[in-house]
Amino acid sequence: MKKRTLNSFGELVFSSGPSGSGKPTAAPGEQDMRIHLDRLKGNKVVTRIVGFIGKETDLEELGRTLKSKCGVGGNTKDGVILLQGDHRDKVLAYLTEKGYRAKKAGG
C-alpha cells in the first residue's frame, strides 16, 4: 500500500511505495537476467532485459551502458531495460562478460 504525503502546494513529499531505492543492488553473479525480443506495432522490434535486482540508479547506469555498447536508444523503467532493435547477442555477451547470469528467453 502506498502512503503519500503532499505539501501545501499539492506536490508529493514522501512516498513509501515500491521505488526500488531501498533495496541494495545484488552482485552480478547473484542476478538472474533474461533477454527477450518483443515486437511492437508497426513492425518495431525491442530488446527487453528483465530480472535486475537493485537500486533504480544502478539500473539506469546499466541501461545507459548497454545503450552505448549497442549504439541505440532505449529506456529503463520498473526494473526493465528496453533497447530499440534486436541486440540480444550483444547484450548477452556484455552481461556474461561482466559476470551476470543471463540467457535468452522466449521463442
JOFENBEL-V990296 format. One record per residue. N is the residue number from 1. RES is the residue in three letters. PHI is phi in degrees with one decimal (* if undefined). PSI is psi in whole degrees, -180 to 180 (NA if undefined). NEAR is the number of other ideal C-beta (glycine too) atoms within 12 Angstrom. Layout:
BEGIN
n=N res=RES phi=PHI psi=PSI near=NEAR
n=N res=RES phi=PHI psi=PSI near=NEAR
END
This chain:
BEGIN
n=1 res=MET phi=* psi=132 near=7
n=2 res=LYS phi=-87.0 psi=135 near=11
n=3 res=LYS phi=-113.0 psi=125 near=12
n=4 res=ARG phi=-119.4 psi=141 near=14
n=5 res=THR phi=-124.4 psi=128 near=14
n=6 res=LEU phi=-110.4 psi=143 near=12
n=7 res=ASN phi=-82.7 psi=-174 near=10
n=8 res=SER phi=-66.9 psi=-18 near=7
n=9 res=PHE phi=-92.3 psi=-2 near=7
n=10 res=GLY phi=85.2 psi=12 near=9
n=11 res=GLU phi=-90.0 psi=147 near=11
n=12 res=LEU phi=-70.4 psi=128 near=15
n=13 res=VAL phi=-107.1 psi=-41 near=13
n=14 res=PHE phi=-145.3 psi=139 near=13
n=15 res=SER phi=-139.9 psi=129 near=17
n=16 res=SER phi=-98.8 psi=21 near=14
n=17 res=GLY phi=-76.3 psi=179 near=15
n=18 res=PRO phi=-76.2 psi=83 near=14
n=19 res=SER phi=-87.7 psi=-19 near=17
n=20 res=GLY phi=86.5 psi=-8 near=23
n=21 res=SER phi=-80.6 psi=-16 near=17
n=22 res=GLY phi=-82.8 psi=-26 near=13
n=23 res=LYS phi=-90.4 psi=138 near=16
n=24 res=PRO phi=-72.2 psi=154 near=13
n=25 res=THR phi=-77.6 psi=128 near=23
n=26 res=ALA phi=-73.5 psi=156 near=20
n=27 res=ALA phi=-64.9 psi=152 near=15
n=28 res=PRO phi=-55.4 psi=-36 near=23
n=29 res=GLY phi=-68.7 psi=-19 near=15
n=30 res=GLU phi=-93.4 psi=-7 near=16
n=31 res=GLN phi=-90.5 psi=132 near=27
n=32 res=ASP phi=-113.3 psi=96 near=20
n=33 res=MET phi=-103.8 psi=146 near=37
n=34 res=ARG phi=-120.0 psi=140 near=26
n=35 res=ILE phi=-114.5 psi=115 near=37
n=36 res=HIS phi=-109.1 psi=157 near=28
n=37 res=LEU phi=-117.2 psi=119 near=26
n=38 res=ASP phi=-113.7 psi=145 near=24
n=39 res=ARG phi=-109.7 psi=127 near=16
n=40 res=LEU phi=-103.5 psi=172 near=14
n=41 res=LYS phi=-62.6 psi=149 near=8
n=42 res=GLY phi=82.6 psi=21 near=7
n=43 res=ASN phi=58.7 psi=33 near=10
n=44 res=LYS phi=-91.7 psi=141 near=17
n=45 res=VAL phi=-114.3 psi=137 near=20
n=46 res=VAL phi=-130.9 psi=133 near=30
n=47 res=THR phi=-90.6 psi=125 near=42
n=48 res=ARG phi=-116.4 psi=125 near=36
n=49 res=ILE phi=-111.1 psi=121 near=42
n=50 res=VAL phi=-124.5 psi=162 near=26
n=51 res=GLY phi=105.2 psi=7 near=26
n=52 res=PHE phi=-73.2 psi=132 near=37
n=53 res=ILE phi=-115.5 psi=115 near=24
n=54 res=GLY phi=157.1 psi=-166 near=26
n=55 res=LYS phi=-71.7 psi=151 near=20
n=56 res=GLU phi=-63.2 psi=-35 near=24
n=57 res=THR phi=-66.8 psi=-37 near=17
n=58 res=ASP phi=-69.3 psi=-35 near=25
n=59 res=LEU phi=-63.7 psi=-44 near=34
n=60 res=GLU phi=-63.2 psi=-38 near=25
n=61 res=GLU phi=-65.6 psi=-44 near=19
n=62 res=LEU phi=-64.0 psi=-41 near=35
n=63 res=GLY phi=-62.3 psi=-41 near=32
n=64 res=ARG phi=-63.3 psi=-41 near=20
n=65 res=THR phi=-65.0 psi=-44 near=24
n=66 res=LEU phi=-65.8 psi=-40 near=40
n=67 res=LYS phi=-62.4 psi=-39 near=27
n=68 res=SER phi=-68.0 psi=-43 near=17
n=69 res=LYS phi=-63.4 psi=-38 near=24
n=70 res=CYS phi=-88.7 psi=-16 near=29
n=71 res=GLY phi=70.5 psi=37 near=13
n=72 res=VAL phi=-134.2 psi=174 near=24
n=73 res=GLY phi=-91.3 psi=172 near=20
n=74 res=GLY phi=176.1 psi=-166 near=29
n=75 res=ASN phi=-153.5 psi=151 near=21
n=76 res=THR phi=-126.2 psi=129 near=29
n=77 res=LYS phi=-164.0 psi=137 near=17
n=78 res=ASP phi=54.9 psi=39 near=18
n=79 res=GLY phi=79.0 psi=13 near=28
n=80 res=VAL phi=-124.1 psi=138 near=27
n=81 res=ILE phi=-109.0 psi=127 near=42
n=82 res=LEU phi=-113.9 psi=131 near=32
n=83 res=LEU phi=-122.9 psi=138 near=36
n=84 res=GLN phi=-75.4 psi=125 near=22
n=85 res=GLY phi=100.0 psi=177 near=26
n=86 res=ASP phi=-93.6 psi=102 near=24
n=87 res=HIS phi=-128.2 psi=32 near=32
n=88 res=ARG phi=-60.8 psi=-42 near=30
n=89 res=ASP phi=-66.5 psi=-44 near=18
n=90 res=LYS phi=-64.1 psi=-43 near=26
n=91 res=VAL phi=-66.3 psi=-43 near=40
n=92 res=LEU phi=-61.9 psi=-44 near=28
n=93 res=ALA phi=-62.7 psi=-44 near=18
n=94 res=TYR phi=-66.2 psi=-46 near=29
n=95 res=LEU phi=-65.5 psi=-41 near=33
n=96 res=THR phi=-69.6 psi=-33 near=20
n=97 res=GLU phi=-64.0 psi=-36 near=15
n=98 res=LYS phi=-84.3 psi=-1 near=21
n=99 res=GLY phi=97.5 psi=5 near=15
n=100 res=TYR phi=-77.5 psi=146 near=32
n=101 res=ARG phi=-86.3 psi=109 near=21
n=102 res=ALA phi=-136.3 psi=148 near=33
n=103 res=LYS phi=-151.2 psi=158 near=20
n=104 res=LYS phi=-72.4 psi=144 near=23
n=105 res=ALA phi=-130.8 psi=159 near=20
n=106 res=GLY phi=91.9 psi=-169 near=16
n=107 res=GLY phi=-79.7 psi=NA near=8
END
